Amino acid sequence: MIKIGKVRKKIHDNWKTPIDFYNKLNDEFKFDFDPCPLNSDFDGLNIEWGKSNFINPPYSRKLKEAFIRKAYQESFV
């Protein structure tokens, strides 16, 4: 949490993709899985992914890099 003036702002690394943007991408790529959905109850780094994945990874450097590595590994499955 950071303090800006008298306002405290919680910093997090999960941001939702605007639905209109997602729909345009999905129309083209026909996603069958999202390994890192907002507020997920599973760990997308420890499961097998689909064939056409929508990935909006967490923004923290450590998690972002882990999802990039996982996406690379999944591309060979």
Secondary structure as the mmCIF struct_conf table of DSSP 4:
data_model
#
loop_
_struct_conf.conf_type_id
_struct_conf.id
_struct_conf.beg_label_comp_id
_struct_conf.beg_label_asym_id
_struct_conf.beg_label_seq_id
_struct_conf.end_label_comp_id
_struct_conf.end_label_asym_id
_struct_conf.end_label_seq_id
STRN STRN1 ILE A 2 ILE A 4
TURN_TY1_P TURN_TY1_P1 GLY A 5 LYS A 6
STRN STRN2 VAL A 7 LYS A 9
BEND BEND1 ASP A 13 ASP A 13
HELX_LH_PP_P HELX_LH_PP_P1 LYS A 16 PRO A 18
HELX_RH_AL_P HELX_RH_AL_P1 ILE A 19 PHE A 29
STRN STRN3 PHE A 33 PHE A 33
BEND BEND2 PRO A 35 CYS A 36
TURN_TY1_P TURN_TY1_P2 LEU A 38 ASN A 39
BEND BEND3 ASP A 41 PHE A 42
HELX_RH_3T_P HELX_RH_3T_P1 GLY A 44 ASN A 46
BEND BEND4 ILE A 47 ILE A 47
BEND BEND5 LYS A 51 SER A 52
STRN STRN4 ASN A 53 ASN A 53
BEND BEND6 TYR A 59 SER A 60
HELX_RH_AL_P HELX_RH_AL_P2 ARG A 61 GLU A 74
TURN_TY1_P TURN_TY1_P3 SER A 75 PHE A 76
#
